[in-house]
Amino acid sequence: MSLSDSRLLMIKALKKLVVPYLREHGFKGSFPHFRRRNGDDMELIAFQFYRYGGSFVVEVGVCGKDGLTTSWGKEIPANKVTVYDLDYGHRFRLREDIYGTDDAECWFHYEEAKTDEDFELVALQVLKCIQDVKDRNWIKKLVSLNKDWE
């Protein structure tokens, strides 16, 4: 199976199992970028695939409800801002052990996946890691953990 085929199958599984959960909890956007207004904040989630295939990370972040202005003065409105517009102090890579600090632990691996069911098992790992998104303070808590480690 080619790298692009396996990535497409992984995206299909994420869209089937994870994206509906995000939508159920108020997230809007299209794959790979999602956002949810939460009071004075905009909560962000993004999926980033490894360039050479076989794995991806899920990053979450928070910015102001109106979007953000970059350090070089570019204004990004709330409906366009993504996790990747944020500096590292305002985002967090998901992992099963949220208190872990090993960057290798935050990659979801699908290089061994062959069937739809294999890809769905990886998507279920992601779903398990984002289940607390129903708590409107969860992403803020994760981002504050990231700040504590700086």
Secondary structure, DSSP 8 states (H G I E B T S, - for coil): --HHHHHHHHHHHHHHHTHHHHHHTT-EEETTEEEEEETTEEEEEEEEE-TTSSEEEEEEEEEETTEEE-TTS-EEETTT--GGGS-GGGEEE--SSTT---GGGG-EE-TT--SHHHHHHHHHHHHHHHGGGGSTTHHHHHHHHHHHH-
